[in-house]
Amino acid sequence: MKLNEHTIGPAARTLANRWRLKLGDRVAETPRAFIFQAEGREGLCALKIYKQLGMGGEGSAVHFLRNLPPDTGVKIYRSSLVRSAMLMEWLEGPGLDQVLTNGAEGEATEMLAQVAQAISKTPFKWPFLYRRVATGTRRDLQNSIDQSTGPHDAELRRALQLLDHLTATAQEKVLHGDLGFSNVIATADGPRLIDPKGLRADPAFEFSKSLITPFNFSSVDELITRIDRRGAVFANAIGVPQQRLVQWATIVMAHSTFRNPSKHAFQKQMKPYLMALLDLSEKQ
């Protein structure tokens, strides 16, 4: 059964009774889950209930979070046997996206780098449990090329060639997989990450999202300046070449731009930025 607006209320109350929780307000909805505030024996908690069984593809997130050093990620108190819900600690504090909006980009960047550094030093058990990024990304780019009607063939082929180079030279590790400013909470005790995908990829992939988002830059030069500013901090934190961060950010931009072949207006809007990143990625 897939949960929706009409069925989530009764389902949440049933689960809260089973886990002996006092159910509070629904505080958020993501594409994959509903999130409630609740109170249990641990105190305030976040109850995440997935819209369908299997945790919406986030099953490895539980294993990922439980492998992290203390005070790096949100604590998991319990998860359901049928992979439909997760009970976590309630983290007080703004997301780094809010810190960024308030004009403290340097502070937000340093905190994001801090949690990534902790992840990079973590020896994860059973890495084979985590999905590989390169495999699915290459398949999607190739599908985009196969479905392309012509205008973007050159950019797609350049991106695919770049991905093949990165894959051939990668030493993969377990990563958060979706590490952006919105997925780290600035608590009073330091930054704590939430909502990992738990993926296996080149370490430089970890910052791909945070280098290019949010898409509120007004010019190509502004994007390049942002990447250079943030990239220097990120590269130093995990010990990888800054150029490799740029190259993975380019792949992620190409993938998100062309994943849906029907979004012609968005593809046209993003083309100048993608071409600039491809040029930057190919510099020796």
C-alpha positions as CSV (number, residue, x, y, z in Angstrom):
1,M,0.0,0.0,0.0
2,K,1.2,3.5,-0.9
3,L,0.6,6.2,1.7
4,N,-0.9,9.5,0.7
5,E,-2.6,12.6,2.3
6,H,-5.7,10.5,3.2
7,T,-4.0,7.5,4.6
8,I,-0.9,8.9,6.4
9,G,-2.8,10.1,9.5
10,P,-4.3,6.7,10.5
11,A,-1.0,5.0,9.6
12,A,1.0,7.3,11.8
13,R,-1.3,6.9,14.8
14,T,-1.1,3.1,14.4
15,L,2.7,3.1,14.3
16,A,2.9,5.6,17.2
17,N,0.7,3.3,19.4
18,R,2.8,0.3,18.4
19,W,6.1,2.1,19.3
20,R,4.6,3.8,22.4
21,L,5.1,7.3,21.1
22,K,3.1,10.4,21.7
23,L,2.5,11.6,18.1
24,G,2.9,15.3,17.4
25,D,2.5,17.4,14.3
26,R,3.5,16.5,10.8
27,V,6.4,18.8,10.1
28,A,7.6,17.9,6.6
29,E,6.9,15.9,3.5
30,T,9.5,14.7,1.0
31,P,9.0,12.9,-2.3
32,R,9.5,9.7,-0.4
33,A,8.2,10.2,3.1
34,F,6.2,12.0,5.7
35,I,8.0,13.3,8.8
36,F,6.3,13.8,12.2
37,Q,7.5,15.1,15.5
38,A,6.9,12.6,18.3
39,E,7.9,12.0,21.9
40,G,9.1,8.7,23.3
41,R,11.4,7.4,26.0
42,E,14.4,9.1,24.3
43,G,12.6,12.5,24.4
44,L,11.7,14.4,21.3
45,C,12.0,12.3,18.1
46,A,11.5,12.6,14.4
47,L,9.3,9.8,13.0
48,K,9.8,9.3,9.3
49,I,7.2,7.2,7.6
50,Y,7.9,6.1,4.0
51,K,5.1,6.4,1.4
52,Q,5.8,2.8,0.3
53,L,7.6,-0.3,1.6
54,G,11.3,-0.5,1.1
55,M,12.1,3.0,2.4
56,G,11.8,4.5,-1.0
57,G,15.3,3.4,-1.9
58,E,16.8,4.7,1.3
59,G,17.3,1.3,3.0
60,S,21.1,1.7,3.1
61,A,20.6,5.0,5.0
62,V,20.1,3.1,8.3
63,H,23.3,1.1,7.9
64,F,25.1,4.3,6.9
65,L,24.0,6.3,9.9
66,R,24.8,3.5,12.4
67,N,28.4,3.3,11.1
68,L,29.1,7.0,11.6
69,P,31.2,8.3,14.5
70,P,29.1,9.8,17.4
71,D,27.7,13.3,16.8
72,T,28.3,13.2,13.0
73,G,24.9,12.1,11.9
74,V,21.4,11.9,13.3
75,K,20.9,9.0,15.7
76,I,18.6,6.1,14.6
77,Y,16.5,4.7,17.5
78,R,14.7,2.1,15.6
79,S,13.4,1.1,12.1
80,S,10.5,-1.1,11.2
81,L,11.1,-4.7,10.2
82,V,9.1,-4.2,7.0
83,R,11.3,-1.1,6.1
84,S,8.4,1.3,6.2
85,A,9.4,3.7,9.0
86,M,12.4,5.1,11.0
87,L,12.5,6.8,14.4
88,M,15.4,9.3,14.9
89,E,16.5,11.9,17.3
90,W,15.1,15.3,17.0
91,L,17.8,17.8,16.0
92,E,17.4,21.5,17.0
93,G,18.9,24.1,14.8
94,P,18.7,25.6,11.3
95,G,19.7,23.7,8.2
96,L,22.9,25.0,6.5
97,D,20.7,26.1,3.6
98,Q,19.2,28.6,6.0
99,V,22.6,29.6,7.3
100,L,23.5,30.2,3.6
101,T,20.4,32.2,3.0
102,N,21.3,34.4,6.0
103,G,24.6,35.4,4.3
104,A,27.0,33.2,6.2
105,E,28.3,31.2,3.2
106,G,31.8,30.8,4.6
107,E,30.4,29.3,7.9
108,A,28.0,27.0,6.1
109,T,30.8,25.8,3.7
110,E,33.1,25.0,6.6
111,M,30.5,23.0,8.5
112,L,29.6,21.0,5.3
113,A,33.2,20.3,4.8
114,Q,33.5,19.2,8.5
115,V,30.9,16.5,8.2
116,A,32.2,15.3,4.9
117,Q,35.7,14.9,6.4
118,A,34.2,12.8,9.2
119,I,32.5,10.6,6.6
120,S,35.7,10.2,4.6
121,K,37.5,8.8,7.6
122,T,34.8,6.3,8.5
123,P,35.6,2.6,7.9
124,F,32.2,1.4,6.6
125,K,31.3,-2.3,7.0
126,W,30.1,-4.3,4.0
127,P,30.5,-1.6,1.3
128,F,28.9,-3.9,-1.2
129,L,25.6,-3.1,0.3
130,Y,25.7,0.4,-1.2
131,R,24.6,1.2,-4.7
132,R,27.3,2.4,-7.1
133,V,26.8,5.9,-8.5
134,A,28.7,5.5,-11.8
135,T,26.7,2.6,-13.1
136,G,23.3,4.3,-13.0
137,T,24.6,7.7,-14.0
138,R,26.3,6.2,-17.1
139,R,23.2,4.4,-18.1
140,D,21.1,7.5,-17.8
141,L,23.5,9.6,-19.8
142,Q,23.6,7.0,-22.5
143,N,19.8,6.9,-22.6
144,S,19.7,10.7,-22.9
145,I,22.0,10.4,-25.9
146,D,19.9,7.7,-27.5
147,Q,16.7,9.9,-27.0
148,S,18.4,13.2,-28.0
149,T,17.0,14.9,-31.1
150,G,20.3,16.7,-31.8
151,P,20.7,20.1,-30.1
152,H,22.5,18.7,-27.0
153,D,24.4,15.8,-28.5
154,A,27.8,17.4,-28.1
155,E,27.3,18.3,-24.4
156,L,26.0,14.8,-23.6
157,R,28.8,13.0,-25.3
158,R,31.4,15.2,-23.7
159,A,29.8,14.5,-20.3
160,L,29.8,10.7,-21.0
161,Q,33.4,10.8,-22.0
162,L,34.3,12.7,-18.8
163,L,32.4,10.2,-16.7
164,D,34.2,7.3,-18.3
165,H,37.5,9.0,-17.4
166,L,36.4,9.6,-13.8
167,T,35.2,6.0,-13.4
168,A,38.4,4.5,-14.8
169,T,40.5,6.5,-12.3
170,A,38.2,6.3,-9.2
171,Q,38.9,4.6,-5.9
172,E,35.3,4.3,-4.6
173,K,34.2,4.8,-1.0
174,V,30.9,4.9,0.8
175,L,29.5,8.4,0.8
176,H,26.4,10.3,2.0
177,G,25.5,10.6,-1.6
178,D,23.2,13.6,-1.4
179,L,25.3,15.9,0.7
180,G,23.9,19.4,0.3
181,F,23.4,22.4,2.6
182,S,19.8,21.3,3.3
183,N,21.0,17.9,4.6
184,V,23.1,19.2,7.5
185,I,21.7,20.8,10.7
186,A,23.7,23.4,12.5
187,T,23.1,22.2,16.1
188,A,24.4,23.9,19.2
189,D,27.0,21.0,19.5
190,G,28.1,21.3,15.8
191,P,26.9,20.2,12.4
192,R,25.0,16.9,12.1
193,L,24.0,15.3,8.8
194,I,20.6,13.9,7.9
195,D,18.9,12.1,5.0
196,P,21.8,10.1,3.5
197,K,21.3,8.0,0.4
198,G,24.3,5.8,1.3
199,L,26.1,5.4,-2.0
200,R,29.4,4.0,-3.3
201,A,31.3,6.5,-5.5
202,D,34.5,8.4,-6.1
203,P,35.1,10.6,-3.0
204,A,35.0,13.7,-5.1
205,F,31.4,13.0,-5.9
206,E,30.4,13.9,-2.4
207,F,30.3,17.6,-3.0
208,S,28.8,17.6,-6.5
209,K,25.4,18.9,-5.3
210,S,26.7,21.6,-2.9
211,L,29.1,23.0,-5.6
212,I,26.3,23.9,-8.0
213,T,23.2,24.4,-5.9
214,P,21.1,26.4,-5.3
215,F,20.6,27.3,-9.0
216,N,20.2,31.0,-8.2
217,F,23.3,32.3,-9.9
218,S,22.7,35.1,-12.4
219,S,25.7,34.5,-14.7
220,V,28.2,31.9,-15.7
221,D,31.0,33.9,-14.1
222,E,29.1,33.9,-10.8
223,L,28.8,30.1,-10.9
224,I,32.5,29.6,-11.6
225,T,33.4,32.0,-8.8
226,R,31.2,30.1,-6.4
227,I,32.7,26.7,-7.4
228,D,36.2,28.0,-7.0
229,R,35.4,29.5,-3.6
230,R,33.6,26.5,-2.2
231,G,35.8,23.9,-4.0
232,A,39.0,25.0,-2.3
233,V,37.4,24.3,1.2
234,F,35.9,21.0,0.1
235,A,39.0,19.7,-1.7
236,N,41.1,20.4,1.4
237,A,38.7,18.7,3.7
238,I,38.8,15.3,2.0
239,G,42.2,15.5,0.3
240,V,41.2,15.3,-3.4
241,P,42.2,17.6,-6.3
242,Q,39.8,20.5,-6.7
243,Q,39.6,19.8,-10.4
244,R,38.1,16.4,-9.7
245,L,35.3,18.1,-7.7
246,V,34.5,20.3,-10.6
247,Q,34.4,17.3,-13.0
248,W,31.9,15.4,-10.8
249,A,29.8,18.6,-10.4
250,T,29.8,18.8,-14.2
251,I,28.5,15.2,-14.5
252,V,25.8,15.8,-11.9
253,M,24.7,19.0,-13.7
254,A,24.5,17.1,-17.1
255,H,22.6,14.3,-15.5
256,S,20.0,16.5,-13.8
257,T,19.6,18.7,-16.9
258,F,19.0,15.9,-19.4
259,R,17.5,13.2,-17.2
260,N,14.0,14.2,-18.5
261,P,14.2,14.7,-22.2
262,S,10.9,16.6,-22.3
263,K,12.2,19.6,-20.3
264,H,13.4,21.5,-23.3
265,A,13.1,25.0,-21.7
266,F,15.2,23.9,-18.6
267,Q,17.8,22.3,-20.8
268,K,18.1,25.5,-22.9
269,Q,18.4,27.6,-19.7
270,M,21.1,25.4,-18.3
271,K,23.2,24.9,-21.4
272,P,25.5,27.9,-21.0
273,Y,26.4,26.8,-17.4
274,L,26.9,23.2,-18.5
275,M,29.2,24.2,-21.4
276,A,31.2,26.4,-19.0
277,L,31.7,23.5,-16.6
278,L,32.6,21.1,-19.4
279,D,35.2,23.6,-20.6
280,L,36.5,24.0,-17.0
281,S,36.6,20.2,-16.4
282,E,38.6,19.5,-19.6
283,K,41.4,22.0,-18.7
284,Q,44.7,20.3,-18.1
